Amino acid sequence: MKTALWMAAALTLSALGAHAAEPAKPAAATSDAQKPTGTSSSPDQGVLFHPESSESESDVVVEGKPVAYRAVAGTIIVHPKGWDDAAARENEADKSKTALADTPNPQAEASVFYVAYFKKGAPSADRPITFLYNGGPGSSSVWLHMGAFGPRRVVTLDDSHTPAAPYKLVGNAYSLLDASDLVFIDAPGTGFSRIAGKDKEKAFWGVDADAHAFGDFIMGFLSKYGRWNSPKYLFGESYGTPRSAVLVNMLQSGQSIDFNGVILLSQILNFDLSADTPAFNPGSDEAYITALPTYAATAWYHHRLTGAQPASLEAWLKEVEGFATGEYAQALQAGSELDDARRQAVAEHYSRYTGIPAAYVLKSNLRVDGGQFEKSLQDASGLTTGRLDTRFSGPDMDPLSKEADYDPQSASISSAYVSAFNDYVRKELKFGQGKTYKPEIDTGTSWSMDHQPPGAPTAIPGITNVMPDLAAAMKYNPNLKVMVNGGYYDLATPFYEGWYEMHHLPIPASLQGNIEYRYYQSGHMVYAHEEALKQLHDNVADFIRRTDNLGH
């Protein structure tokens, strides 16, 4: 999987048991005019696009218990902020003069692709519904869909390159369908989602425009499938976590739609804390501090530490976190006033925790960014360490590079996910014939990181920070629960970064109890490891059951 803009959204998965995939029972593709049983008329009206869908049925065994389900693969039309449905009807009625579809530069709209899974035999009033999406920005949901919680998953190797096709698709014993109905959403322009019309990139590609599009989709979906009174959850991964922060505040305070919970995986809410390019923001040292525990975990995994190998990773990381936020943070804050003796001592302590030579740390002014660490940790062996999952390694592209030239984990699993999904969506879900699936797109300079936080009169240019949005959502709905999940070997969004953000949210102390934390010995996509995948499923399913207000 390729990285998209500031952050990657790849998934990897360990080779799980060889359970044969249950045969799907596909139905013929239908238009939304042929309404699925028990749903309302399609709420979305398109000019440039028209909604479509295909239904199928199958079953999956989740941790020993069978779950029969109905799958719908389809599209819902969404519009930019400010779209007026009454004006659209007036234009539609005026077709006798000029067909709206033939009007030059019609207003932008998006056809958003989704795959929804509904447990059979369970009334919708008694079923939570979870909306899931990856990040990028510019990534489809193929990674979450085929690696984490969909009823089918692709098998990849745990920490090395998966051989080329044929890839193995199996029933997912850790699908989240046992706890919730699921809706996987492809962001506008990704997957089978498409955008068109006047200024289409500006209309959908940006922090606020993107959240509005997802909000429009969710409201359309709730109407289409009659799920307004279901317990509701957002599950965002990577850039999907800032999307969730903006989205939940937008829907709760702007549309009066309270959510039961927000589940964050591989979190980054404040882009000032990114380990990728902190050197471009001198004077702000928090990114070096929050990345250090991940450097230490990685050195521990690859046996690059000097001295005895700590027996327990988790217990040892508490010691590392103490150094990062104490002695190391104080040294960075001293800036040019740090004396040579103290600088040398800090570099030696840093080297002991990370496996990076003290001389290199000194040459980097005690500030080693993510790309430098990936290139230097195993440099003597000619290996580049992974970014999305630092358990992975690959041959150096250029032995003389200062930073990593590629991500070995992304290179190891992307083909399996993309190939398996393209096969699955056409053969089992019966959708996509004649269409191209775009797992990731390059939003480039078209993506606006400007964001209007709660209370600000206008969008604020610069480095995005959506911590105020999540804080506002939690204060607006004091019952909202938040679950933070992270991998110890994630260098795209280091686990301690998420912990740091949540402990600096501008919320009352009483609301800190609404946040819970779960960490795993895996990477950016924590289900890269079979044990972590099971733990993630069990933790998320338990979170939903404890917060769905259904009185289990």
Sequence and secondary structure as in RCSB ss.txt:
>XXXX:A:sequence
MKTALWMAAALTLSALGAHAAEPAKPAAATSDAQKPTGTSSSPDQGVLFHPESSESESDVVVEGKPVAYRAVAGT
IIVHPKGWDDAAARENEADKSKTALADTPNPQAEASVFYVAYFKKGAPSADRPITFLYNGGPGSSSVWLHMGAFG
PRRVVTLDDSHTPAAPYKLVGNAYSLLDASDLVFIDAPGTGFSRIAGKDKEKAFWGVDADAHAFGDFIMGFLSKY
GRWNSPKYLFGESYGTPRSAVLVNMLQSGQSIDFNGVILLSQILNFDLSADTPAFNPGSDEAYITALPTYAATAW
YHHRLTGAQPASLEAWLKEVEGFATGEYAQALQAGSELDDARRQAVAEHYSRYTGIPAAYVLKSNLRVDGGQFEK
SLQDASGLTTGRLDTRFSGPDMDPLSKEADYDPQSASISSAYVSAFNDYVRKELKFGQGKTYKPEIDTGTSWSMD
HQPPGAPTAIPGITNVMPDLAAAMKYNPNLKVMVNGGYYDLATPFYEGWYEMHHLPIPASLQGNIEYRYYQSGHM
VYAHEEALKQLHDNVADFIRRTDNLGH
>XXXX:A:secstr
   BTTB            B    EEEEEEETTS  TT        SS   EEEEEEEEEEETTEEEEEEEEEEE
EEE  TT  HHHHHHHHHGGGT  GGGSSS B EEEEEEEEEEETTS GGG  EEEEE  TTTB SHHHIIIIIS
SEEE   SSS   SSS  EEE TT GGGT EEEEE  TTSBT EEESBTHHHHHSBHHHHHHHHHHHHHHHHHHT
T TTS EEEEEETTHHHHHHHHHHIIIIIH    SEEEEES  SBGGG SSSGGGSTT  HHHHHHHHHHHHHHH
HTT  SSS  S HHHHHHHHHHHIIIIIHHHHHHGGG  HHHHHHHHHHHHHHH   HHHHHHTTT   HHHHHH
HTTGGGTEEE SS TT EEE S TT SS SS HHHHHHHHHHHHHHHHHHHHTS   TT   BSB   GGGSB  
B  TT SS B SS B HHHHHHHHHHSTT EEEEEEETT SSS HHHHHHHHTT SS GGGGGGEEEEEESS SS
GGGSHHHHHHHHHHHHHHHHHHS S  
